[in-house]
Amino acid sequence: MALCQETEGLTVSCHHNKRSRHLGYGAILLATFLYGGNVIAGRLVAPMVPPMALSAIRGVLGLIILLPFAWREPHKPHLQDLPYLAIVGFLGISVAYGTFAWSMQESPAINAAIIIATFPAVTLVLLAMGWHVKPSRYQISGIIIAFTGLALVSAQGSLERILTLRFQSSDLVLLANVIAVSLSNILVQKMMQRYPAIITSTWSLFFGTLFLLPGALWEVVHQGWYLPWKGWLLLIYMGCIIAGLALLLNFEAINRLGCGPVAMFNNLTTLFAIALAALILKEKLAWYHAIGIILALGGVLISLWQHHPEKKPA
């Protein structure tokens, strides 16, 4: 009788873990789709608004979406955890949003695409260096294959463009963006063990926006800016949808899958950006898009191979 109860409990636990992973995959897929739109919106809005002001407005709009839900959550963060959440917010919001907005103005598109494609590799390197988490051969193979596909798309299928690629000093800002987001995703896992995603995302966004406000106010006073109504629509999307909903989905996926698998799904952001550009901006798709998409998707699937649980006898 005890054996039957133990086996039944194991079965329920396996089904629960499987369902949790599926929800995590769904969350990060939707988040990467939304982030794909963020790349397009960012390139359209960035020339109109100073980078710090753009980042701060995004944070405020995101808080408008998240705060009502976080307010009703009974599990409020303890006082001793607030400095930790402030660090997560500084890296994942202040540094990430500010460098993203600035790089959209300064970095060439091909440079930006290739640097962003290093996000999974940077995450695994940080995990290995700081937390002694050794990447598997599946993860390494998946990263190489996916990066090859994204580099092919970024170079528009031209080997000459890759060979003549020249990185600029401004590209270091975007590299700082990748490192900051990777480190934020790693650090937030500790808070995920104590609080739900709505709490960690809201408080991280609150602190991140708070750190952005002084620079944003300085830019508005000294530079000024004008945004047409179409620009406001894009800004609302970048704030309410990306800084609010997509951030929550990303943290929920990290909670269910871990930052390593979530980092691999970041490659899909570029694919969704390509699809949305073709759909919305009527950009034409070429042969290298198809090959790049296949390689990127294959790399993601290969990297996740070891995450399938092995079947063990009851």
C-alpha beads as a LAMMPS data file, in Angstrom:
LAMMPS data file: protein, C-alpha beads

314 atoms
313 bonds

1 atom types
1 bond types

-500.0 500.0 xlo xhi
-500.0 500.0 ylo yhi
-500.0 500.0 zlo zhi

Masses

1 110.0

Atoms # bond

1 1 1 0.000 0.000 0.000
2 1 1 2.831 2.386 0.869
3 1 1 4.563 1.523 -2.405
4 1 1 1.394 2.341 -4.352
5 1 1 1.081 5.670 -2.600
6 1 1 4.737 6.489 -3.259
7 1 1 4.449 5.563 -6.933
8 1 1 1.267 7.595 -7.285
9 1 1 2.968 10.598 -5.680
10 1 1 5.928 10.236 -8.042
11 1 1 3.584 10.139 -11.036
12 1 1 1.745 13.242 -9.894
13 1 1 5.058 15.030 -9.313
14 1 1 6.319 14.107 -12.796
15 1 1 3.103 15.360 -14.404
16 1 1 3.333 18.564 -12.361
17 1 1 6.961 19.153 -13.382
18 1 1 6.146 18.458 -17.013
19 1 1 3.212 20.863 -16.935
20 1 1 5.389 23.493 -15.241
21 1 1 8.026 23.188 -17.972
22 1 1 5.396 23.501 -20.689
23 1 1 4.073 26.662 -19.060
24 1 1 7.641 27.965 -18.895
25 1 1 8.175 27.281 -22.597
26 1 1 4.910 29.013 -23.418
27 1 1 5.886 32.035 -21.313
28 1 1 9.303 32.497 -22.904
29 1 1 7.966 31.932 -26.427
30 1 1 5.417 34.704 -25.944
31 1 1 8.065 36.909 -24.314
32 1 1 10.515 36.483 -27.220
33 1 1 7.732 37.253 -29.677
34 1 1 7.015 40.500 -27.845
35 1 1 10.741 41.305 -27.629
36 1 1 10.952 40.825 -31.404
37 1 1 8.476 43.672 -31.787
38 1 1 10.498 45.676 -29.290
39 1 1 13.529 45.618 -31.612
40 1 1 11.491 47.168 -34.426
41 1 1 9.781 49.700 -32.164
42 1 1 13.105 50.635 -30.564
43 1 1 14.741 51.462 -33.895
44 1 1 11.788 53.679 -34.846
45 1 1 11.489 55.517 -31.527
46 1 1 15.153 55.790 -30.451
47 1 1 16.022 58.729 -32.791
48 1 1 13.090 60.746 -31.367
49 1 1 13.664 60.414 -27.612
50 1 1 16.880 60.681 -25.532
51 1 1 17.936 57.216 -24.307
52 1 1 17.559 57.723 -20.537
53 1 1 14.191 59.439 -20.929
54 1 1 12.982 56.666 -23.221
55 1 1 14.094 54.015 -20.726
56 1 1 12.505 55.768 -17.729
57 1 1 9.159 56.247 -19.502
58 1 1 9.186 52.563 -20.430
59 1 1 9.705 51.658 -16.788
60 1 1 6.893 53.921 -15.558
61 1 1 4.458 52.497 -18.119
62 1 1 5.466 48.956 -17.172
63 1 1 4.856 49.691 -13.491
64 1 1 1.345 50.912 -14.320
65 1 1 0.634 47.422 -15.652
66 1 1 2.347 45.383 -12.928
67 1 1 1.612 47.319 -9.732
68 1 1 -2.123 46.482 -9.446
69 1 1 -1.330 42.755 -9.585
70 1 1 1.666 42.977 -7.246
71 1 1 -0.389 44.977 -4.736
72 1 1 -2.872 42.101 -4.360
73 1 1 -0.091 39.527 -3.928
74 1 1 0.154 38.548 -0.219
75 1 1 3.851 37.550 -0.420
76 1 1 5.547 40.939 -0.102
77 1 1 9.385 41.048 -0.156
78 1 1 11.242 41.223 3.140
79 1 1 13.278 44.317 3.923
80 1 1 16.594 42.452 3.773
81 1 1 15.840 41.300 0.205
82 1 1 15.219 44.793 -1.192
83 1 1 18.941 45.590 -1.810
84 1 1 19.242 42.346 -3.782
85 1 1 16.179 43.244 -5.875
86 1 1 17.670 46.700 -6.372
87 1 1 20.800 45.126 -7.879
88 1 1 18.669 42.972 -10.189
89 1 1 16.705 46.053 -11.214
90 1 1 19.835 48.113 -11.808
91 1 1 21.330 45.450 -14.097
92 1 1 18.191 44.157 -15.817
93 1 1 16.357 47.485 -16.157
94 1 1 18.596 50.559 -15.655
95 1 1 21.659 49.287 -17.518
96 1 1 19.739 47.090 -19.956
97 1 1 17.149 49.670 -21.036
98 1 1 19.599 52.567 -21.126
99 1 1 22.224 50.766 -23.202
100 1 1 19.565 49.335 -25.535
101 1 1 18.095 52.773 -26.270
102 1 1 21.549 54.294 -26.779
103 1 1 22.815 51.483 -29.020
104 1 1 19.742 51.728 -31.256
105 1 1 21.043 55.185 -32.198
106 1 1 24.764 54.462 -32.448
107 1 1 25.512 50.814 -33.345
108 1 1 25.176 49.541 -36.928
109 1 1 22.386 47.008 -37.362
110 1 1 24.674 44.083 -38.266
111 1 1 26.951 44.742 -35.292
112 1 1 23.983 44.957 -32.938
113 1 1 22.429 41.729 -34.243
114 1 1 25.652 39.736 -33.864
115 1 1 26.378 41.051 -30.372
116 1 1 22.831 40.301 -29.200
117 1 1 23.201 36.783 -30.598
118 1 1 25.989 36.142 -28.066
119 1 1 23.497 36.344 -25.185
120 1 1 23.196 32.549 -24.608
121 1 1 26.981 32.103 -24.732
122 1 1 27.554 34.978 -22.306
123 1 1 24.991 33.504 -19.896
124 1 1 26.668 30.092 -19.886
125 1 1 30.124 31.655 -19.444
126 1 1 28.905 33.667 -16.440
127 1 1 27.293 30.551 -14.952
128 1 1 30.550 28.620 -15.393
129 1 1 32.757 31.380 -13.970
130 1 1 30.641 32.555 -11.060
131 1 1 28.530 29.541 -10.169
132 1 1 30.644 26.635 -11.503
133 1 1 27.797 25.374 -13.694
134 1 1 29.444 23.422 -16.494
135 1 1 27.596 23.671 -19.845
136 1 1 26.732 20.416 -21.557
137 1 1 27.856 19.467 -25.035
138 1 1 24.268 19.932 -26.216
139 1 1 24.227 23.516 -24.988
140 1 1 27.585 24.312 -26.585
141 1 1 26.566 22.718 -29.891
142 1 1 23.206 24.491 -29.849
143 1 1 24.810 27.872 -29.191
144 1 1 27.278 27.453 -32.080
145 1 1 24.588 26.328 -34.525
146 1 1 22.131 29.059 -33.536
147 1 1 24.815 31.771 -33.612
148 1 1 25.856 30.645 -37.107
149 1 1 22.271 30.990 -38.300
150 1 1 21.819 34.433 -36.758
151 1 1 25.173 35.638 -38.107
152 1 1 24.129 34.471 -41.581
153 1 1 20.920 36.475 -41.329
154 1 1 22.702 39.529 -39.922
155 1 1 25.216 39.506 -42.783
156 1 1 22.409 38.977 -45.315
157 1 1 24.062 35.809 -46.581
158 1 1 27.278 37.616 -47.535
159 1 1 30.579 36.141 -46.355
160 1 1 32.278 39.365 -47.423
161 1 1 30.178 41.381 -44.972
162 1 1 31.263 39.111 -42.122
163 1 1 34.942 39.208 -43.115
164 1 1 34.905 42.995 -43.443
165 1 1 32.951 43.492 -40.223
166 1 1 34.499 46.129 -37.989
167 1 1 33.379 46.530 -34.416
168 1 1 33.287 50.034 -33.003
169 1 1 33.790 51.416 -29.531
170 1 1 30.040 52.048 -29.365
171 1 1 29.480 48.304 -29.645
172 1 1 30.915 47.914 -26.152
173 1 1 27.739 49.552 -24.847
174 1 1 25.624 46.830 -26.407
175 1 1 27.987 44.179 -25.046
176 1 1 27.424 45.711 -21.604
177 1 1 23.703 45.307 -22.276
178 1 1 24.121 41.586 -22.956
179 1 1 26.264 41.039 -19.854
180 1 1 23.888 43.026 -17.624
181 1 1 20.784 41.154 -18.771
182 1 1 22.532 37.780 -18.468
183 1 1 23.738 38.551 -14.950
184 1 1 20.306 39.870 -13.946
185 1 1 18.607 36.680 -15.153
186 1 1 21.069 34.587 -13.153
187 1 1 20.743 36.609 -9.954
188 1 1 16.951 36.779 -10.019
189 1 1 16.702 32.992 -9.634
190 1 1 17.568 33.380 -5.945
191 1 1 14.552 35.632 -5.408
192 1 1 12.382 33.235 -7.396
193 1 1 12.840 30.703 -4.621
194 1 1 11.136 33.100 -2.186
195 1 1 8.663 35.182 -4.165
196 1 1 6.392 34.781 -7.209
197 1 1 7.338 36.289 -10.560
198 1 1 4.932 39.228 -10.219
199 1 1 6.748 40.399 -7.058
200 1 1 10.297 40.002 -8.384
201 1 1 9.468 41.645 -11.729
202 1 1 7.577 44.565 -10.172
203 1 1 10.191 45.405 -7.555
204 1 1 13.060 44.981 -10.027
205 1 1 11.288 47.308 -12.447
206 1 1 10.583 49.789 -9.636
207 1 1 14.235 50.038 -8.574
208 1 1 15.482 50.026 -12.160
209 1 1 13.167 52.887 -13.100
210 1 1 14.083 54.796 -9.944
211 1 1 17.765 54.721 -10.907
212 1 1 16.912 55.982 -14.412
213 1 1 14.864 59.007 -13.328
214 1 1 17.725 61.474 -12.520
215 1 1 19.356 60.981 -15.923
216 1 1 15.985 61.105 -17.665
217 1 1 15.040 64.410 -16.025
218 1 1 18.414 65.904 -16.972
219 1 1 17.920 64.892 -20.625
220 1 1 14.408 66.324 -20.786
221 1 1 15.504 69.649 -19.268
222 1 1 18.668 70.101 -21.353
223 1 1 17.769 68.381 -24.624
224 1 1 13.984 68.269 -24.856
225 1 1 12.154 66.035 -27.261
226 1 1 9.040 65.778 -29.364
227 1 1 7.164 62.582 -30.100
228 1 1 4.288 62.325 -32.612
229 1 1 1.241 60.265 -31.771
230 1 1 2.557 57.251 -33.713
231 1 1 5.716 57.436 -31.646
232 1 1 3.624 57.453 -28.474
233 1 1 1.883 54.263 -29.603
234 1 1 5.253 52.583 -30.071
235 1 1 6.433 53.906 -26.714
236 1 1 3.315 52.576 -24.992
237 1 1 4.030 49.181 -26.567
238 1 1 7.644 49.271 -25.356
239 1 1 6.484 50.260 -21.863
240 1 1 3.211 48.511 -21.095
241 1 1 3.789 45.371 -23.154
242 1 1 7.573 44.893 -23.000
243 1 1 8.584 46.466 -19.663
244 1 1 5.395 45.137 -18.101
245 1 1 4.062 41.915 -19.602
246 1 1 7.203 40.586 -21.336
247 1 1 9.331 41.155 -18.225
248 1 1 6.830 39.221 -16.115
249 1 1 6.755 36.372 -18.652
250 1 1 10.552 36.276 -18.779
251 1 1 10.838 36.007 -14.987
252 1 1 8.126 33.350 -14.899
253 1 1 10.040 31.323 -17.503
254 1 1 13.286 31.673 -15.507
255 1 1 11.434 30.399 -12.452
256 1 1 10.176 27.309 -14.276
257 1 1 13.092 26.529 -16.631
258 1 1 16.210 28.268 -15.325
259 1 1 18.230 31.071 -16.879
260 1 1 20.250 28.737 -19.171
261 1 1 17.335 27.466 -21.297
262 1 1 15.708 30.907 -21.234
263 1 1 18.911 32.424 -22.619
264 1 1 18.802 30.038 -25.582
265 1 1 15.262 31.139 -26.397
266 1 1 16.601 34.683 -26.751
267 1 1 17.765 33.628 -30.218
268 1 1 14.132 33.494 -31.275
269 1 1 13.827 37.242 -30.683
270 1 1 15.735 37.900 -33.900
271 1 1 13.561 35.435 -35.801
272 1 1 10.372 37.057 -34.586
273 1 1 11.812 40.477 -35.445
274 1 1 12.446 39.255 -39.017
275 1 1 8.923 37.858 -39.295
276 1 1 7.341 41.032 -37.921
277 1 1 9.468 43.219 -40.213
278 1 1 8.274 41.210 -43.195
279 1 1 4.664 41.393 -42.028
280 1 1 4.498 45.007 -40.826
281 1 1 7.259 46.796 -42.731
282 1 1 6.830 44.665 -45.880
283 1 1 10.501 43.711 -45.932
284 1 1 11.282 40.888 -48.340
285 1 1 12.552 37.524 -47.125
286 1 1 15.572 35.943 -48.835
287 1 1 17.172 32.502 -48.929
288 1 1 19.510 33.313 -46.044
289 1 1 16.513 34.068 -43.816
290 1 1 15.194 30.533 -44.310
291 1 1 18.572 28.900 -43.611
292 1 1 19.212 31.168 -40.629
293 1 1 15.811 30.400 -39.131
294 1 1 16.374 26.639 -39.513
295 1 1 19.808 26.838 -37.877
296 1 1 18.593 29.051 -35.032
297 1 1 15.596 26.836 -34.273
298 1 1 17.752 23.723 -34.521
299 1 1 20.275 25.219 -32.135
300 1 1 17.594 25.980 -29.563
301 1 1 16.157 22.451 -29.774
302 1 1 19.588 20.813 -29.495
303 1 1 20.530 22.936 -26.481
304 1 1 17.364 21.829 -24.677
305 1 1 17.916 18.143 -25.369
306 1 1 19.427 17.318 -21.985
307 1 1 16.512 18.961 -20.157
308 1 1 14.191 16.084 -21.014
309 1 1 13.984 13.998 -17.838
310 1 1 15.328 10.474 -18.011
311 1 1 12.815 7.753 -17.298
312 1 1 13.612 5.884 -14.124
313 1 1 11.984 2.747 -12.754
314 1 1 9.435 3.427 -10.057

Bonds

1 1 1 2
2 1 2 3
3 1 3 4
4 1 4 5
5 1 5 6
6 1 6 7
7 1 7 8
8 1 8 9
9 1 9 10
10 1 10 11
11 1 11 12
12 1 12 13
13 1 13 14
14 1 14 15
15 1 15 16
16 1 16 17
17 1 17 18
18 1 18 19
19 1 19 20
20 1 20 21
21 1 21 22
22 1 22 23
23 1 23 24
24 1 24 25
25 1 25 26
26 1 26 27
27 1 27 28
28 1 28 29
29 1 29 30
30 1 30 31
31 1 31 32
32 1 32 33
33 1 33 34
34 1 34 35
35 1 35 36
36 1 36 37
37 1 37 38
38 1 38 39
39 1 39 40
40 1 40 41
41 1 41 42
42 1 42 43
43 1 43 44
44 1 44 45
45 1 45 46
46 1 46 47
47 1 47 48
48 1 48 49
49 1 49 50
50 1 50 51
51 1 51 52
52 1 52 53
53 1 53 54
54 1 54 55
55 1 55 56
56 1 56 57
57 1 57 58
58 1 58 59
59 1 59 60
60 1 60 61
61 1 61 62
62 1 62 63
63 1 63 64
64 1 64 65
65 1 65 66
66 1 66 67
67 1 67 68
68 1 68 69
69 1 69 70
70 1 70 71
71 1 71 72
72 1 72 73
73 1 73 74
74 1 74 75
75 1 75 76
76 1 76 77
77 1 77 78
78 1 78 79
79 1 79 80
80 1 80 81
81 1 81 82
82 1 82 83
83 1 83 84
84 1 84 85
85 1 85 86
86 1 86 87
87 1 87 88
88 1 88 89
89 1 89 90
90 1 90 91
91 1 91 92
92 1 92 93
93 1 93 94
94 1 94 95
95 1 95 96
96 1 96 97
97 1 97 98
98 1 98 99
99 1 99 100
100 1 100 101
101 1 101 102
102 1 102 103
103 1 103 104
104 1 104 105
105 1 105 106
106 1 106 107
107 1 107 108
108 1 108 109
109 1 109 110
110 1 110 111
111 1 111 112
112 1 112 113
113 1 113 114
114 1 114 115
115 1 115 116
116 1 116 117
117 1 117 118
118 1 118 119
119 1 119 120
120 1 120 121
121 1 121 122
122 1 122 123
123 1 123 124
124 1 124 125
125 1 125 126
126 1 126 127
127 1 127 128
128 1 128 129
129 1 129 130
130 1 130 131
131 1 131 132
132 1 132 133
133 1 133 134
134 1 134 135
135 1 135 136
136 1 136 137
137 1 137 138
138 1 138 139
139 1 139 140
140 1 140 141
141 1 141 142
142 1 142 143
143 1 143 144
144 1 144 145
145 1 145 146
146 1 146 147
147 1 147 148
148 1 148 149
149 1 149 150
150 1 150 151
151 1 151 152
152 1 152 153
153 1 153 154
154 1 154 155
155 1 155 156
156 1 156 157
157 1 157 158
158 1 158 159
159 1 159 160
160 1 160 161
161 1 161 162
162 1 162 163
163 1 163 164
164 1 164 165
165 1 165 166
166 1 166 167
167 1 167 168
168 1 168 169
169 1 169 170
170 1 170 171
171 1 171 172
172 1 172 173
173 1 173 174
174 1 174 175
175 1 175 176
176 1 176 177
177 1 177 178
178 1 178 179
179 1 179 180
180 1 180 181
181 1 181 182
182 1 182 183
183 1 183 184
184 1 184 185
185 1 185 186
186 1 186 187
187 1 187 188
188 1 188 189
189 1 189 190
190 1 190 191
191 1 191 192
192 1 192 193
193 1 193 194
194 1 194 195
195 1 195 196
196 1 196 197
197 1 197 198
198 1 198 199
199 1 199 200
200 1 200 201
201 1 201 202
202 1 202 203
203 1 203 204
204 1 204 205
205 1 205 206
206 1 206 207
207 1 207 208
208 1 208 209
209 1 209 210
210 1 210 211
211 1 211 212
212 1 212 213
213 1 213 214
214 1 214 215
215 1 215 216
216 1 216 217
217 1 217 218
218 1 218 219
219 1 219 220
220 1 220 221
221 1 221 222
222 1 222 223
223 1 223 224
224 1 224 225
225 1 225 226
226 1 226 227
227 1 227 228
228 1 228 229
229 1 229 230
230 1 230 231
231 1 231 232
232 1 232 233
233 1 233 234
234 1 234 235
235 1 235 236
236 1 236 237
237 1 237 238
238 1 238 239
239 1 239 240
240 1 240 241
241 1 241 242
242 1 242 243
243 1 243 244
244 1 244 245
245 1 245 246
246 1 246 247
247 1 247 248
248 1 248 249
249 1 249 250
250 1 250 251
251 1 251 252
252 1 252 253
253 1 253 254
254 1 254 255
255 1 255 256
256 1 256 257
257 1 257 258
258 1 258 259
259 1 259 260
260 1 260 261
261 1 261 262
262 1 262 263
263 1 263 264
264 1 264 265
265 1 265 266
266 1 266 267
267 1 267 268
268 1 268 269
269 1 269 270
270 1 270 271
271 1 271 272
272 1 272 273
273 1 273 274
274 1 274 275
275 1 275 276
276 1 276 277
277 1 277 278
278 1 278 279
279 1 279 280
280 1 280 281
281 1 281 282
282 1 282 283
283 1 283 284
284 1 284 285
285 1 285 286
286 1 286 287
287 1 287 288
288 1 288 289
289 1 289 290
290 1 290 291
291 1 291 292
292 1 292 293
293 1 293 294
294 1 294 295
295 1 295 296
296 1 296 297
297 1 297 298
298 1 298 299
299 1 299 300
300 1 300 301
301 1 301 302
302 1 302 303
303 1 303 304
304 1 304 305
305 1 305 306
306 1 306 307
307 1 307 308
308 1 308 309
309 1 309 310
310 1 310 311
311 1 311 312
312 1 312 313
313 1 313 314
